[in-house]
Amino acid sequence: MALKNPSAIRRQLLRWYDQHRRDLPWRRTRDPYAIWIAETMLQQTQVATVEPYYQRFLRELPSVHSLHRAPLRKVLTLWSGLGYYRRAENLKKSAGEIVRKHGGELPKDYHAWLALPGVGDYTAGALMSIAFRQRYPAIDGNARRVLYRLLDPKNENELRRFAKLLVARTRPGDFNQGLMDLGATICIAEHPRCPCCPIATHCVARAKGQPIKSFRTGNAGLTQDIEWPLAIVRQGGKVLLRQRTRKGLLAGLWEFPGGEKRPRHGLRDLLTSQLAELRARFPSERRIGEFRHSITNRKIRSAVFLFDLPKNTKLRLPSRRWRWASPASLREFAVSSMTFKAATILANHEKNSA
């Protein structure tokens, strides 16, 4: 199948983008480093969530050299609450390779980007087109939805071939960002606003009367429902944090003790096992709330239990993986998003109990 009217699609999309582009902080810079940080944060994370993290990260680590020199603990702390922490670890690793192999200059070669930890087709294409103005597609989730509806490709390979042919020669970064904005604001997953679309006349799905046409790739849609209770051990106004191991899910992050509940195991049994390392007798727990959370393909329901230790109870921490902290100081740790949510439940509980 041939790509029809590519020049008209480019022209109409760029005209629309010039008038309706979202004003985002990473679009006000030509600094490849700042664009790299933004594009990494934007992977699987909404724009509104990313903005404050992006600003704070660049204030603390404004260059690839400062990122390379920073302790991983600091990088994870700046990332704390943003989720998908492997991205932060890969940023740190990649900064080291850029300093060692590229003299601290961000590479202007697509394949050099792909060789860095955690960099895939989308990030490499976004950097090459936005930061270096080279003709590469950048296909995020929004752009992919637009392209599938617009062109009705047979498979992912044909989609990528069309995307490479379609991307503009003179303004590749603006074109790619235009596709992203179109998918985020007009060509949305449900109830697309087809009358407002600048390229609706070229859309195959609309012509077929299938504007809601969707698609799946890989394991999309395969999710796990999980119970993951958390224990807040509190004494003298401080709460107990535990650091996760350096391997596996949420590696190295600080958290309230807890974990995934297995079938046939009760919540109390799980919490007892999570606190067993402390070798202490705890008072009866109080359930103070519950929240929902998602990690990759896991849909988590997390009940929060409060254990209030009497002031005269001495609790000896078994290792440096355990630490007392005030709830107000959690931002100083590389803390998981689930722990922040549980801390909010604790704060609301205290407010309602006052």
NORHU-V25631 format. One record per backbone hydrogen bond with DSSP energy under -0.5 kcal/mol. CO is the residue of the C=O (numbers start at 1). NH is the residue of the N-H. E is the energy in kcal/mol with one decimal. If there is no record, write none. Layout:
CO/NH/E + CO/NH/E
This chain:
2/4/-0.6 + 5/9/-2.0 + 6/10/-2.5 + 7/11/-2.4 + 8/12/-2.5 + 9/13/-2.4 + 10/14/-2.6 + 11/15/-2.0 + 12/16/-2.0 + 13/17/-2.7 + 14/18/-2.3 + 15/19/-1.0 + 16/19/-0.5 + 16/20/-2.2 + 17/21/-1.9 + 22/24/-1.2 + 24/27/-1.9 + 25/28/-1.5 + 30/32/-0.6 + 31/35/-2.1 + 32/36/-2.5 + 33/37/-2.4 + 34/38/-2.2 + 35/39/-2.8 + 36/40/-2.1 + 37/41/-2.3 + 38/42/-2.2 + 40/43/-1.0 + 42/44/-0.5 + 42/45/-1.4 + 46/50/-1.8 + 47/51/-1.9 + 49/53/-0.6 + 50/53/-0.5 + 50/54/-2.7 + 51/55/-2.0 + 52/56/-2.0 + 53/57/-2.8 + 54/58/-2.1 + 55/59/-1.6 + 56/60/-1.9 + 57/61/-3.1 + 63/67/-2.0 + 64/68/-2.2 + 65/69/-2.2 + 66/70/-1.5 + 71/74/-0.7 + 71/75/-1.8 + 72/76/-2.8 + 73/77/-2.0 + 74/78/-2.4 + 75/79/-1.4 + 76/80/-0.8 + 77/80/-0.6 + 79/82/-2.8 + 84/87/-1.9 + 85/88/-0.5 + 85/89/-1.8 + 86/90/-2.5 + 87/91/-2.2 + 88/92/-2.1 + 89/93/-2.3 + 90/94/-3.0 + 91/95/-2.5 + 92/96/-1.6 + 93/97/-1.8 + 94/98/-2.7 + 95/99/-2.2 + 96/100/-2.4 + 97/101/-3.2 + 97/102/-0.5 + 98/102/-1.6 + 98/104/-2.2 + 99/103/-0.6 + 102/105/-1.8 + 109/113/-1.6 + 110/114/-1.9 + 111/115/-1.1 + 113/116/-1.8 + 116/119/-1.7 + 118/120/-0.6 + 120/124/-2.5 + 121/125/-2.6 + 122/126/-2.8 + 123/127/-2.5 + 124/128/-2.4 + 125/129/-2.1 + 126/130/-2.9 + 126/131/-0.6 + 127/131/-1.3 + 127/132/-1.4 + 128/134/-3.0 + 129/173/-1.0 + 134/136/-1.7 + 138/140/-0.9 + 140/144/-2.7 + 141/145/-1.8 + 142/146/-2.0 + 143/147/-2.7 + 144/148/-2.5 + 145/149/-2.1 + 146/150/-3.0 + 147/151/-2.7 + 147/152/-0.5 + 148/152/-1.7 + 149/205/-2.5 + 150/204/-1.9 + 155/159/-2.0 + 156/160/-2.4 + 157/161/-2.0 + 158/162/-2.5 + 159/163/-2.5 + 160/164/-2.1 + 161/165/-1.7 + 162/166/-2.2 + 163/167/-1.9 + 171/175/-2.4 + 172/176/-2.5 + 173/177/-2.4 + 174/178/-2.2 + 175/179/-2.1 + 176/180/-2.0 + 177/181/-2.8 + 178/182/-2.6 + 179/183/-2.2 + 180/184/-1.9 + 181/185/-2.0 + 182/186/-2.4 + 182/187/-3.1 + 186/188/-1.7 + 186/193/-2.4 + 192/194/-1.5 + 193/196/-1.8 + 194/197/-1.6 + 197/200/-1.1 + 199/202/-1.6 + 200/203/-1.4 + 203/207/-1.9 + 204/208/-1.9 + 205/210/-3.6 + 206/209/-1.4 + 210/213/-2.0 + 217/220/-2.0 + 219/222/-2.3 + 221/223/-0.9 + 224/226/-0.6 + 224/299/-3.6 + 226/301/-2.9 + 227/261/-3.2 + 229/259/-1.2 + 230/232/-0.5 + 230/305/-2.6 + 231/233/-0.7 + 232/234/-0.6 + 232/307/-3.2 + 233/240/-1.9 + 234/309/-3.0 + 235/238/-1.9 + 237/327/-0.6 + 238/235/-2.5 + 239/241/-0.5 + 239/325/-2.2 + 241/323/-2.3 + 242/255/-2.0 + 245/252/-2.3 + 248/251/-1.2 + 250/253/-1.8 + 253/244/-3.1 + 254/336/-2.0 + 255/242/-2.8 + 257/231/-3.3 + 262/265/-1.8 + 266/270/-2.0 + 267/271/-2.5 + 268/272/-2.5 + 269/273/-2.1 + 270/274/-2.1 + 271/275/-1.6 + 272/276/-0.5 + 273/276/-0.5 + 275/278/-1.6 + 276/279/-1.7 + 280/282/-0.6 + 286/288/-0.7 + 286/306/-3.1 + 289/304/-2.8 + 291/302/-2.9 + 293/300/-3.5 + 295/298/-2.9 + 297/224/-2.4 + 297/299/-0.5 + 298/295/-1.8 + 298/300/-0.7 + 299/226/-2.9 + 300/293/-2.2 + 300/302/-0.5 + 301/228/-2.3 + 301/303/-0.6 + 302/291/-2.1 + 303/230/-2.6 + 304/288/-2.3 + 304/289/-0.9 + 305/232/-3.3 + 306/286/-1.8 + 306/308/-0.6 + 307/234/-2.9 + 307/309/-0.7 + 310/313/-1.7 + 313/315/-0.6 + 314/316/-0.6 + 315/317/-0.6 + 319/322/-1.5 + 321/243/-2.8 + 323/241/-3.2 + 325/239/-3.3 + 326/329/-1.8 + 327/330/-1.2 + 329/332/-2.1 + 330/333/-1.9 + 333/335/-1.5 + 334/254/-3.3 + 335/81/-0.6 + 336/340/-1.6 + 337/341/-2.1 + 338/342/-2.3 + 339/343/-2.4 + 340/344/-1.9 + 341/345/-1.8 + 342/346/-2.2 + 343/347/-2.4 + 344/348/-2.3 + 345/349/-2.3 + 346/350/-2.4 + 347/351/-2.1 + 348/352/-2.4 + 349/353/-1.5 + 350/354/-1.0
